[in-house]
Amino acid sequence: MEYKTITKPDGSEQKLAVYDGKCRFWMEGLYDSLPDTAEKRAEECSLPVKIDRREDGTVSVGTQSLVPWETDYGKLEIMADVYLNYLAQVFNLPDDDYVKTRLEFGSDSADRDSLMTAEEKEIISANK
């Protein structure tokens, strides 16, 4: 692993943990609600997602993958929108049902690595 620094669209700098040219990319959508069957549906579709039902009734759904560290923030936002729209289809929700999107790029934390593919995990493991 090596660290690289990029300049974000707002002009601030961000340090990225880079593994063989790739970074962790976490995408999360916060929904007003999800059907009670969402966890089962995600399992049936082999979706590597973390579903967190909160006390206030909202639900966050997130996933993590590796993307090239040079990926433009605008492209990351598009990737997240496409994935969240796909989740809306899987869970039979309107495309615009998510309230908030949260993206995290370049983390060195392994907390969500269980959501990545075996190949992605191997890249991380081989480049610690």
Secondary structure as the mmCIF struct_conf table of DSSP 4:
data_model
#
loop_
_struct_conf.conf_type_id
_struct_conf.id
_struct_conf.beg_label_comp_id
_struct_conf.beg_label_asym_id
_struct_conf.beg_label_seq_id
_struct_conf.end_label_comp_id
_struct_conf.end_label_asym_id
_struct_conf.end_label_seq_id
STRN STRN1 GLU A 2 THR A 7
TURN_TY1_P TURN_TY1_P1 PRO A 9 ASP A 10
BEND BEND1 GLY A 11 GLY A 11
STRN STRN2 GLU A 13 VAL A 18
STRN STRN3 TYR A 19 TYR A 19
TURN_TY1_P TURN_TY1_P2 ASP A 20 GLY A 21
STRN STRN4 LYS A 22 TYR A 31
BEND BEND2 ASP A 32 ASP A 32
TURN_TY1_P TURN_TY1_P3 ASP A 36 THR A 37
HELX_RH_AL_P HELX_RH_AL_P1 ALA A 38 GLU A 44
TURN_TY1_P TURN_TY1_P4 CYS A 45 SER A 46
STRN STRN5 LYS A 50 ARG A 53
TURN_TY1_P TURN_TY1_P5 GLU A 55 ASP A 56
BEND BEND3 GLY A 57 GLY A 57
STRN STRN6 VAL A 59 PRO A 68
TURN_TY1_P TURN_TY1_P6 TRP A 69 GLU A 70
HELX_RH_AL_P HELX_RH_AL_P2 TYR A 73 VAL A 90
TURN_TY1_P TURN_TY1_P7 PHE A 91 ASN A 92
TURN_TY1_P TURN_TY1_P8 ASP A 95 ASP A 96
STRN STRN7 TYR A 98 PHE A 105
BEND BEND4 GLY A 106 GLY A 106
TURN_TY1_P TURN_TY1_P9 ASP A 111 ARG A 112
HELX_RH_3T_P HELX_RH_3T_P1 ASP A 113 LEU A 115
BEND BEND5 MET A 116 MET A 116
HELX_RH_AL_P HELX_RH_AL_P3 ALA A 118 ALA A 126
TURN_TY1_P TURN_TY1_P10 ASN A 127 ASN A 127
#
